[in-house]
Amino acid sequence: QVQLVESGGGLVQPGGSLRLSCAASGSIFSNYALGWYRQAPGKQRELVATITSGGTINYADSVKGRFTISRDNAKNTVYLIVNSLKPEDTAVYYCNADRDKFHVYWGQGTQVTVSS
């Protein structure tokens, strides 16, 4: 079992930045692929970025060059640095941990609102 707790969301002006964190507990963190997803009102949840246990990273085209995902296995934490924020980045951001089809976990989400 893995418990995930996100933090770092908030209200930010267009062009601003945030650092989202997701702290994990309860299992061997380093064995999991980790990801950030987001869901805007009225839309489906979508992938933002993922990082495998080996460090391979993947980004959605919409965030490439603006967002950076990283993981610190010693701290059981995955981060998402979000720069050059746009109003269309407004969403609830969710952390995900995935080892196999029997071990997939989600956090409760953190709200990011981009508005002037």
GIVENGI-V474942 format. One line per field, one symbol per residue. ss: DSSP state (H for helix, E for strand, - for the rest). phi: phi as a letter, one per 40 degrees, with the letter a starting at -180 (. if undefined). psi: psi as a letter, one per 20 degrees, with the letter a starting at -180 (. if undefined). Layout:
# GIVENGI-V474942
ss=???
phi=???
psi=???
This chain:
# GIVENGI-V474942
ss=--EEEEE--EEE-----EEEEEEEE---HHH-EEEEEEE------EEEEEE-----EEE-------EEEEEEHHH-EEEEEE----HHH-EEEEEEEEEE--EEEE---EEEEE--
phi=.bbbbcahcicacdgcbabcbbcbahacdccbcbabbabcdgbccbcbabacccgcbbbcdcbdgbbbbabbccbfbbbbcbbfcbdcccacbbcbbbbaccbbbbccgbcbbbac
psi=ppppoqrirapqqpiaqqoqqopqqiangiiqqqrprqoqpjrqpqpgqqprhijpqpqqhiipihqpqrqnhhjlqqqoporlqqhiiprppqqppogaiinpqqaiqppppoq.
